[in-house]
């Protein structure tokens, strides 16, 4: 297990090896941050209907757009397991019949990687940049993070600690797979939610979550919800954690932040042996200790 901790803005515990790891679905939080800089700059609004479909950016970011998810496809999992060449995005959308919405946008909730594919395409369209350049310009450079990159081919994972999986093609992650040191993941979240990228009004909207239910067995969440690219929930001791968990072949990453009075802390954990619930519980315990009096 690797972990990195930021307390009150300072990196206090870090991964001594500094090797790159896959950020899996923590990439969604970064995509959300980039999209919200477009809102900040007046290039788009959260609630206008998009060319990408009959839904808004807010609905895409909150998984409220009515879209299906390619994780539903048995053929997808079988093809990944056989280490096949990834389908094109258009072929995946056709196999999923993604144009047929599963519910009216805004009237339901369904976790959708396809929604974040549309977010990635929106970022490229509105910014006029390729996704890797847009993320560097709008998120990583302003935060002083220089070691994060977008993996777009097998060769990009050669020196990445991907965990138990021996081979993987990052093109199976259709919204994009970021890789970078665990320290950069925790600093990214801490600086994003600490206000270094977005104005307070947008940060408040980012952290306004749709409550999704009660406790989840085997996981630390008491009232799980989802904001704009953020998983959010209270945990056993009353703290509220905001961040994201990511799971891929062979490994899990969890990156979360909490605030208690005038103290704040962020923690990232990466492991190739434990379940997502175990990794999230480790994060919660580290954060509990970090903000304790």
C-alpha positions as CSV (number, residue, x, y, z in Angstrom):
1,X,0.0,0.0,0.0
2,X,1.2,3.5,-0.8
3,X,-0.3,6.6,0.8
4,X,0.3,10.4,0.7
5,X,-1.1,12.9,3.2
6,X,-1.5,16.7,3.1
7,X,-2.3,18.5,6.3
8,X,-3.2,22.2,6.3
9,X,-1.8,22.6,2.8
10,X,1.6,20.9,3.4
11,X,2.7,17.5,2.2
12,X,3.5,15.7,5.4
13,X,3.7,12.0,4.4
14,X,4.4,10.9,0.9
15,X,5.2,8.0,-1.4
16,X,9.0,7.8,-1.1
17,X,9.4,6.1,-4.5
18,X,7.4,8.7,-6.4
19,X,6.5,6.2,-9.2
20,X,3.5,7.0,-11.4
21,X,0.2,5.1,-10.6
22,X,-3.1,5.1,-12.5
23,X,-5.6,7.6,-11.2
24,X,-8.5,5.6,-12.6
25,X,-11.8,7.4,-11.8
26,X,-10.1,10.1,-9.8
27,X,-9.6,11.4,-13.4
28,X,-13.3,12.3,-13.3
29,X,-12.6,14.9,-10.5
30,X,-9.8,16.4,-12.7
31,X,-12.1,16.5,-15.7
32,X,-14.8,18.2,-13.6
33,X,-12.3,20.8,-12.4
34,X,-11.2,21.5,-16.0
35,X,-14.8,21.8,-17.2
36,X,-15.6,24.2,-14.3
37,X,-12.7,26.5,-15.4
38,X,-14.6,26.9,-18.7
39,X,-17.7,28.0,-16.6
40,X,-15.5,30.3,-14.6
41,X,-14.2,31.9,-17.8
42,X,-17.7,32.4,-19.2
43,X,-17.1,30.0,-22.1
44,X,-20.1,27.8,-21.1
45,X,-22.7,27.6,-18.4
46,X,-23.6,24.7,-16.1
47,X,-27.2,24.6,-17.2
48,X,-27.4,25.1,-20.9
49,X,-28.3,22.2,-23.2
50,X,-25.2,20.8,-24.9
51,X,-24.5,19.8,-28.5
52,X,-23.3,16.5,-27.1
53,X,-26.9,15.5,-26.2
54,X,-30.2,16.7,-24.5
55,X,-28.5,17.3,-21.2
56,X,-26.4,19.9,-19.4
57,X,-22.9,20.0,-18.1
58,X,-24.2,19.9,-14.5
59,X,-26.2,16.7,-15.3
60,X,-23.1,15.1,-16.9
61,X,-20.9,15.9,-14.0
62,X,-23.4,14.6,-11.4
63,X,-24.3,11.5,-13.4
64,X,-27.8,12.8,-13.9
65,X,-27.8,12.9,-17.7
66,X,-29.8,9.6,-18.3
67,X,-26.8,7.9,-19.9
68,X,-26.0,4.2,-19.7
69,X,-22.5,2.9,-18.9
70,X,-20.3,0.6,-20.8
71,X,-19.5,-1.4,-17.6
72,X,-23.0,-2.9,-18.3
73,X,-21.6,-4.7,-21.3
74,X,-20.4,-8.3,-20.7
75,X,-18.5,-8.1,-24.0
76,X,-16.6,-5.1,-22.7
77,X,-15.3,-7.0,-19.6
78,X,-14.6,-10.1,-21.7
79,X,-12.6,-8.1,-24.2
80,X,-10.5,-6.4,-21.5
81,X,-9.9,-9.7,-19.8
82,X,-8.6,-11.1,-23.2
83,X,-6.4,-8.1,-23.6
84,X,-8.0,-7.3,-27.0
85,X,-7.5,-4.1,-28.9
86,X,-10.0,-1.5,-27.6
87,X,-13.0,-0.6,-29.6
88,X,-13.2,2.9,-30.9
89,X,-15.4,5.2,-28.9
90,X,-18.0,5.3,-31.6
91,X,-18.2,1.5,-31.7
92,X,-18.5,1.4,-27.9
93,X,-21.4,3.9,-28.1
94,X,-23.1,1.8,-30.8
95,X,-22.8,-1.4,-28.8
96,X,-24.3,0.3,-25.8
97,X,-27.0,2.0,-27.7
98,X,-25.9,5.1,-25.9
99,X,-28.1,7.5,-27.9
100,X,-31.1,5.9,-26.1
101,X,-31.3,7.6,-22.7
102,X,-32.2,5.4,-19.7
103,X,-34.2,8.2,-18.0
104,X,-35.1,11.8,-18.6
105,X,-32.0,14.0,-17.8
106,X,-32.3,15.4,-14.3
107,X,-34.9,12.9,-13.1
108,X,-32.6,10.1,-12.0
109,X,-29.1,9.1,-11.2
110,X,-26.9,6.5,-12.8
111,X,-23.1,6.3,-12.6
112,X,-21.8,6.7,-16.2
113,X,-18.3,6.6,-17.6
114,X,-19.9,7.6,-20.9
115,X,-21.1,10.9,-19.4
116,X,-17.4,11.7,-18.7
117,X,-16.4,10.8,-22.2
118,X,-18.8,13.6,-23.2
119,X,-17.3,15.9,-20.6
120,X,-13.8,15.2,-22.1
121,X,-15.1,15.9,-25.6
122,X,-16.8,19.1,-24.3
123,X,-13.5,20.3,-22.8
124,X,-11.7,19.8,-26.1
125,X,-14.5,21.5,-28.1
126,X,-14.8,24.5,-25.9
127,X,-11.2,25.0,-25.1
128,X,-10.0,24.3,-28.7
129,X,-7.2,22.1,-27.3
130,X,-6.6,18.4,-27.2
131,X,-7.5,16.9,-23.8
132,X,-4.0,16.5,-22.5
133,X,-3.1,20.1,-23.4
134,X,-6.4,21.4,-21.9
135,X,-5.8,19.6,-18.6
136,X,-2.2,20.8,-18.4
137,X,-3.2,24.4,-19.2
138,X,-6.4,24.6,-17.1
139,X,-5.6,22.4,-14.1
140,X,-2.1,21.1,-13.6
141,X,0.0,24.2,-14.5
142,X,-2.0,26.6,-12.3
143,X,-1.5,24.1,-9.4
144,X,2.2,23.6,-10.1
145,X,1.9,19.9,-10.9
146,X,4.2,18.9,-13.7
147,X,4.4,15.1,-13.4
148,X,0.8,14.1,-14.4
149,X,0.1,12.9,-18.0
150,X,-2.7,11.3,-20.0
151,X,-2.0,7.7,-20.9
152,X,-3.2,7.0,-24.4
153,X,-1.4,3.8,-25.5
154,X,0.1,0.7,-23.9
155,X,3.6,2.2,-23.9
156,X,2.4,5.0,-21.6
157,X,2.0,2.4,-18.8
158,X,5.4,0.7,-19.1
159,X,6.9,2.5,-16.1
160,X,3.6,2.9,-14.3
161,X,2.8,0.9,-11.1
162,X,-0.6,-0.4,-12.3
163,X,-0.8,-3.1,-9.7
164,X,-1.6,-6.7,-10.2
165,X,-2.5,-6.3,-13.9
166,X,0.5,-7.2,-16.1
167,X,-0.9,-5.7,-19.3
168,X,-3.6,-3.1,-20.0
169,X,-4.5,-0.7,-22.8
170,X,-5.6,2.7,-21.4
171,X,-7.8,3.2,-24.4
172,X,-10.4,1.0,-22.6
173,X,-10.9,4.1,-20.3
174,X,-12.9,6.2,-22.8
175,X,-12.9,9.4,-20.8
176,X,-9.1,9.2,-20.4
177,X,-6.7,7.8,-17.9
178,X,-4.4,10.1,-16.0
179,X,-1.2,8.7,-14.5
180,X,1.1,10.4,-12.1
181,X,2.7,10.2,-8.6
182,X,0.4,9.7,-5.6
183,X,1.8,12.9,-4.1
184,X,0.5,14.8,-7.2
185,X,-3.0,13.2,-6.8
186,X,-3.4,14.3,-3.2
187,X,-2.0,17.8,-3.9
188,X,-4.3,18.1,-6.9
189,X,-7.4,17.5,-4.8
190,X,-6.2,19.6,-1.9
191,X,-5.4,22.6,-4.1
192,X,-8.6,22.2,-6.1
193,X,-10.9,22.1,-3.0
194,X,-8.7,24.6,-1.2
195,X,-9.7,27.2,-3.8
196,X,-6.6,27.5,-5.9
197,X,-8.5,27.0,-9.2
198,X,-12.2,27.9,-8.8
199,X,-14.1,30.8,-7.2
200,X,-16.0,30.0,-4.0
201,X,-19.4,30.0,-5.8
202,X,-18.3,27.2,-8.2
203,X,-16.5,25.3,-5.4
204,X,-19.8,25.4,-3.4
205,X,-21.7,24.0,-6.4
206,X,-19.0,21.3,-7.0
207,X,-19.4,20.1,-3.4
208,X,-23.3,20.2,-3.4
209,X,-24.0,16.5,-3.6
210,X,-27.1,14.5,-4.6
211,X,-27.6,12.1,-1.6
212,X,-27.8,8.5,-2.9
213,X,-28.9,6.5,0.1
214,X,-27.7,5.2,3.4
215,X,-24.7,3.3,4.6
216,X,-22.9,0.9,2.2
217,X,-21.9,-2.5,3.5
218,X,-18.1,-2.9,3.7
219,X,-17.4,0.8,3.0
220,X,-17.1,3.7,5.4
221,X,-19.8,5.9,3.9
222,X,-22.8,6.8,6.1
223,X,-24.8,9.0,3.6
224,X,-23.1,8.7,0.2
225,X,-23.7,11.3,-2.4
226,X,-22.3,12.7,-5.7
227,X,-21.5,16.3,-6.5
228,X,-19.8,17.7,-9.6
229,X,-17.1,15.1,-10.2
230,X,-16.9,14.4,-6.5
231,X,-18.0,11.5,-4.3
232,X,-19.0,12.9,-0.9
233,X,-20.2,11.4,2.4
234,X,-20.0,11.6,6.1
235,X,-18.1,8.8,7.8
236,X,-18.4,7.2,11.3
237,X,-17.0,10.1,13.3
238,X,-19.0,12.8,11.6
239,X,-16.4,14.1,9.2
240,X,-17.5,14.7,5.6
241,X,-15.1,13.5,3.0
242,X,-15.0,14.8,-0.6
243,X,-13.0,13.2,-3.4
244,X,-13.1,10.1,-5.6
245,X,-12.3,6.4,-5.6
246,X,-11.0,4.7,-8.7
247,X,-10.9,1.0,-9.5
248,X,-9.2,-0.7,-12.4
249,X,-7.7,-4.1,-13.3
250,X,-5.4,-4.9,-10.5
251,X,-5.5,-1.8,-8.3
252,X,-7.6,0.7,-6.3
253,X,-7.0,4.4,-5.6
254,X,-8.9,6.7,-3.2
255,X,-8.3,10.4,-2.9
256,X,-10.3,12.4,-0.4
257,X,-10.2,15.7,1.6
258,X,-11.9,16.9,4.8
259,X,-12.2,20.1,6.7
260,X,-12.7,20.3,10.5
261,X,-12.8,23.8,11.9
262,X,-9.6,25.6,10.8
263,X,-7.9,22.3,10.0
264,X,-7.9,20.5,6.6
265,X,-6.3,17.4,5.3
266,X,-6.2,15.3,2.1
267,X,-5.1,11.7,1.7
268,X,-4.5,9.5,-1.3
269,X,-4.1,5.7,-1.0
270,X,-3.1,3.3,-3.8
271,X,-3.1,-0.5,-3.3
272,X,-3.1,-3.6,-5.5
273,X,-4.3,-6.1,-2.8
274,X,-7.3,-4.5,-0.9
275,X,-10.9,-3.8,-1.8
276,X,-12.2,-0.3,-2.5
277,X,-13.9,-0.3,0.9
278,X,-10.6,-1.2,2.7
279,X,-8.7,1.5,0.8
280,X,-11.4,4.1,1.6
281,X,-11.4,3.1,5.3
282,X,-7.7,3.6,5.4
283,X,-8.1,7.1,3.9
284,X,-10.9,7.9,6.4
285,X,-8.7,6.8,9.3
286,X,-5.7,8.9,8.1
287,X,-7.9,12.0,7.7
288,X,-9.5,11.5,11.1
289,X,-6.1,11.5,12.8
290,X,-4.8,14.4,10.7
291,X,-7.6,16.8,11.7
292,X,-7.9,15.6,15.4
293,X,-7.1,18.1,18.1
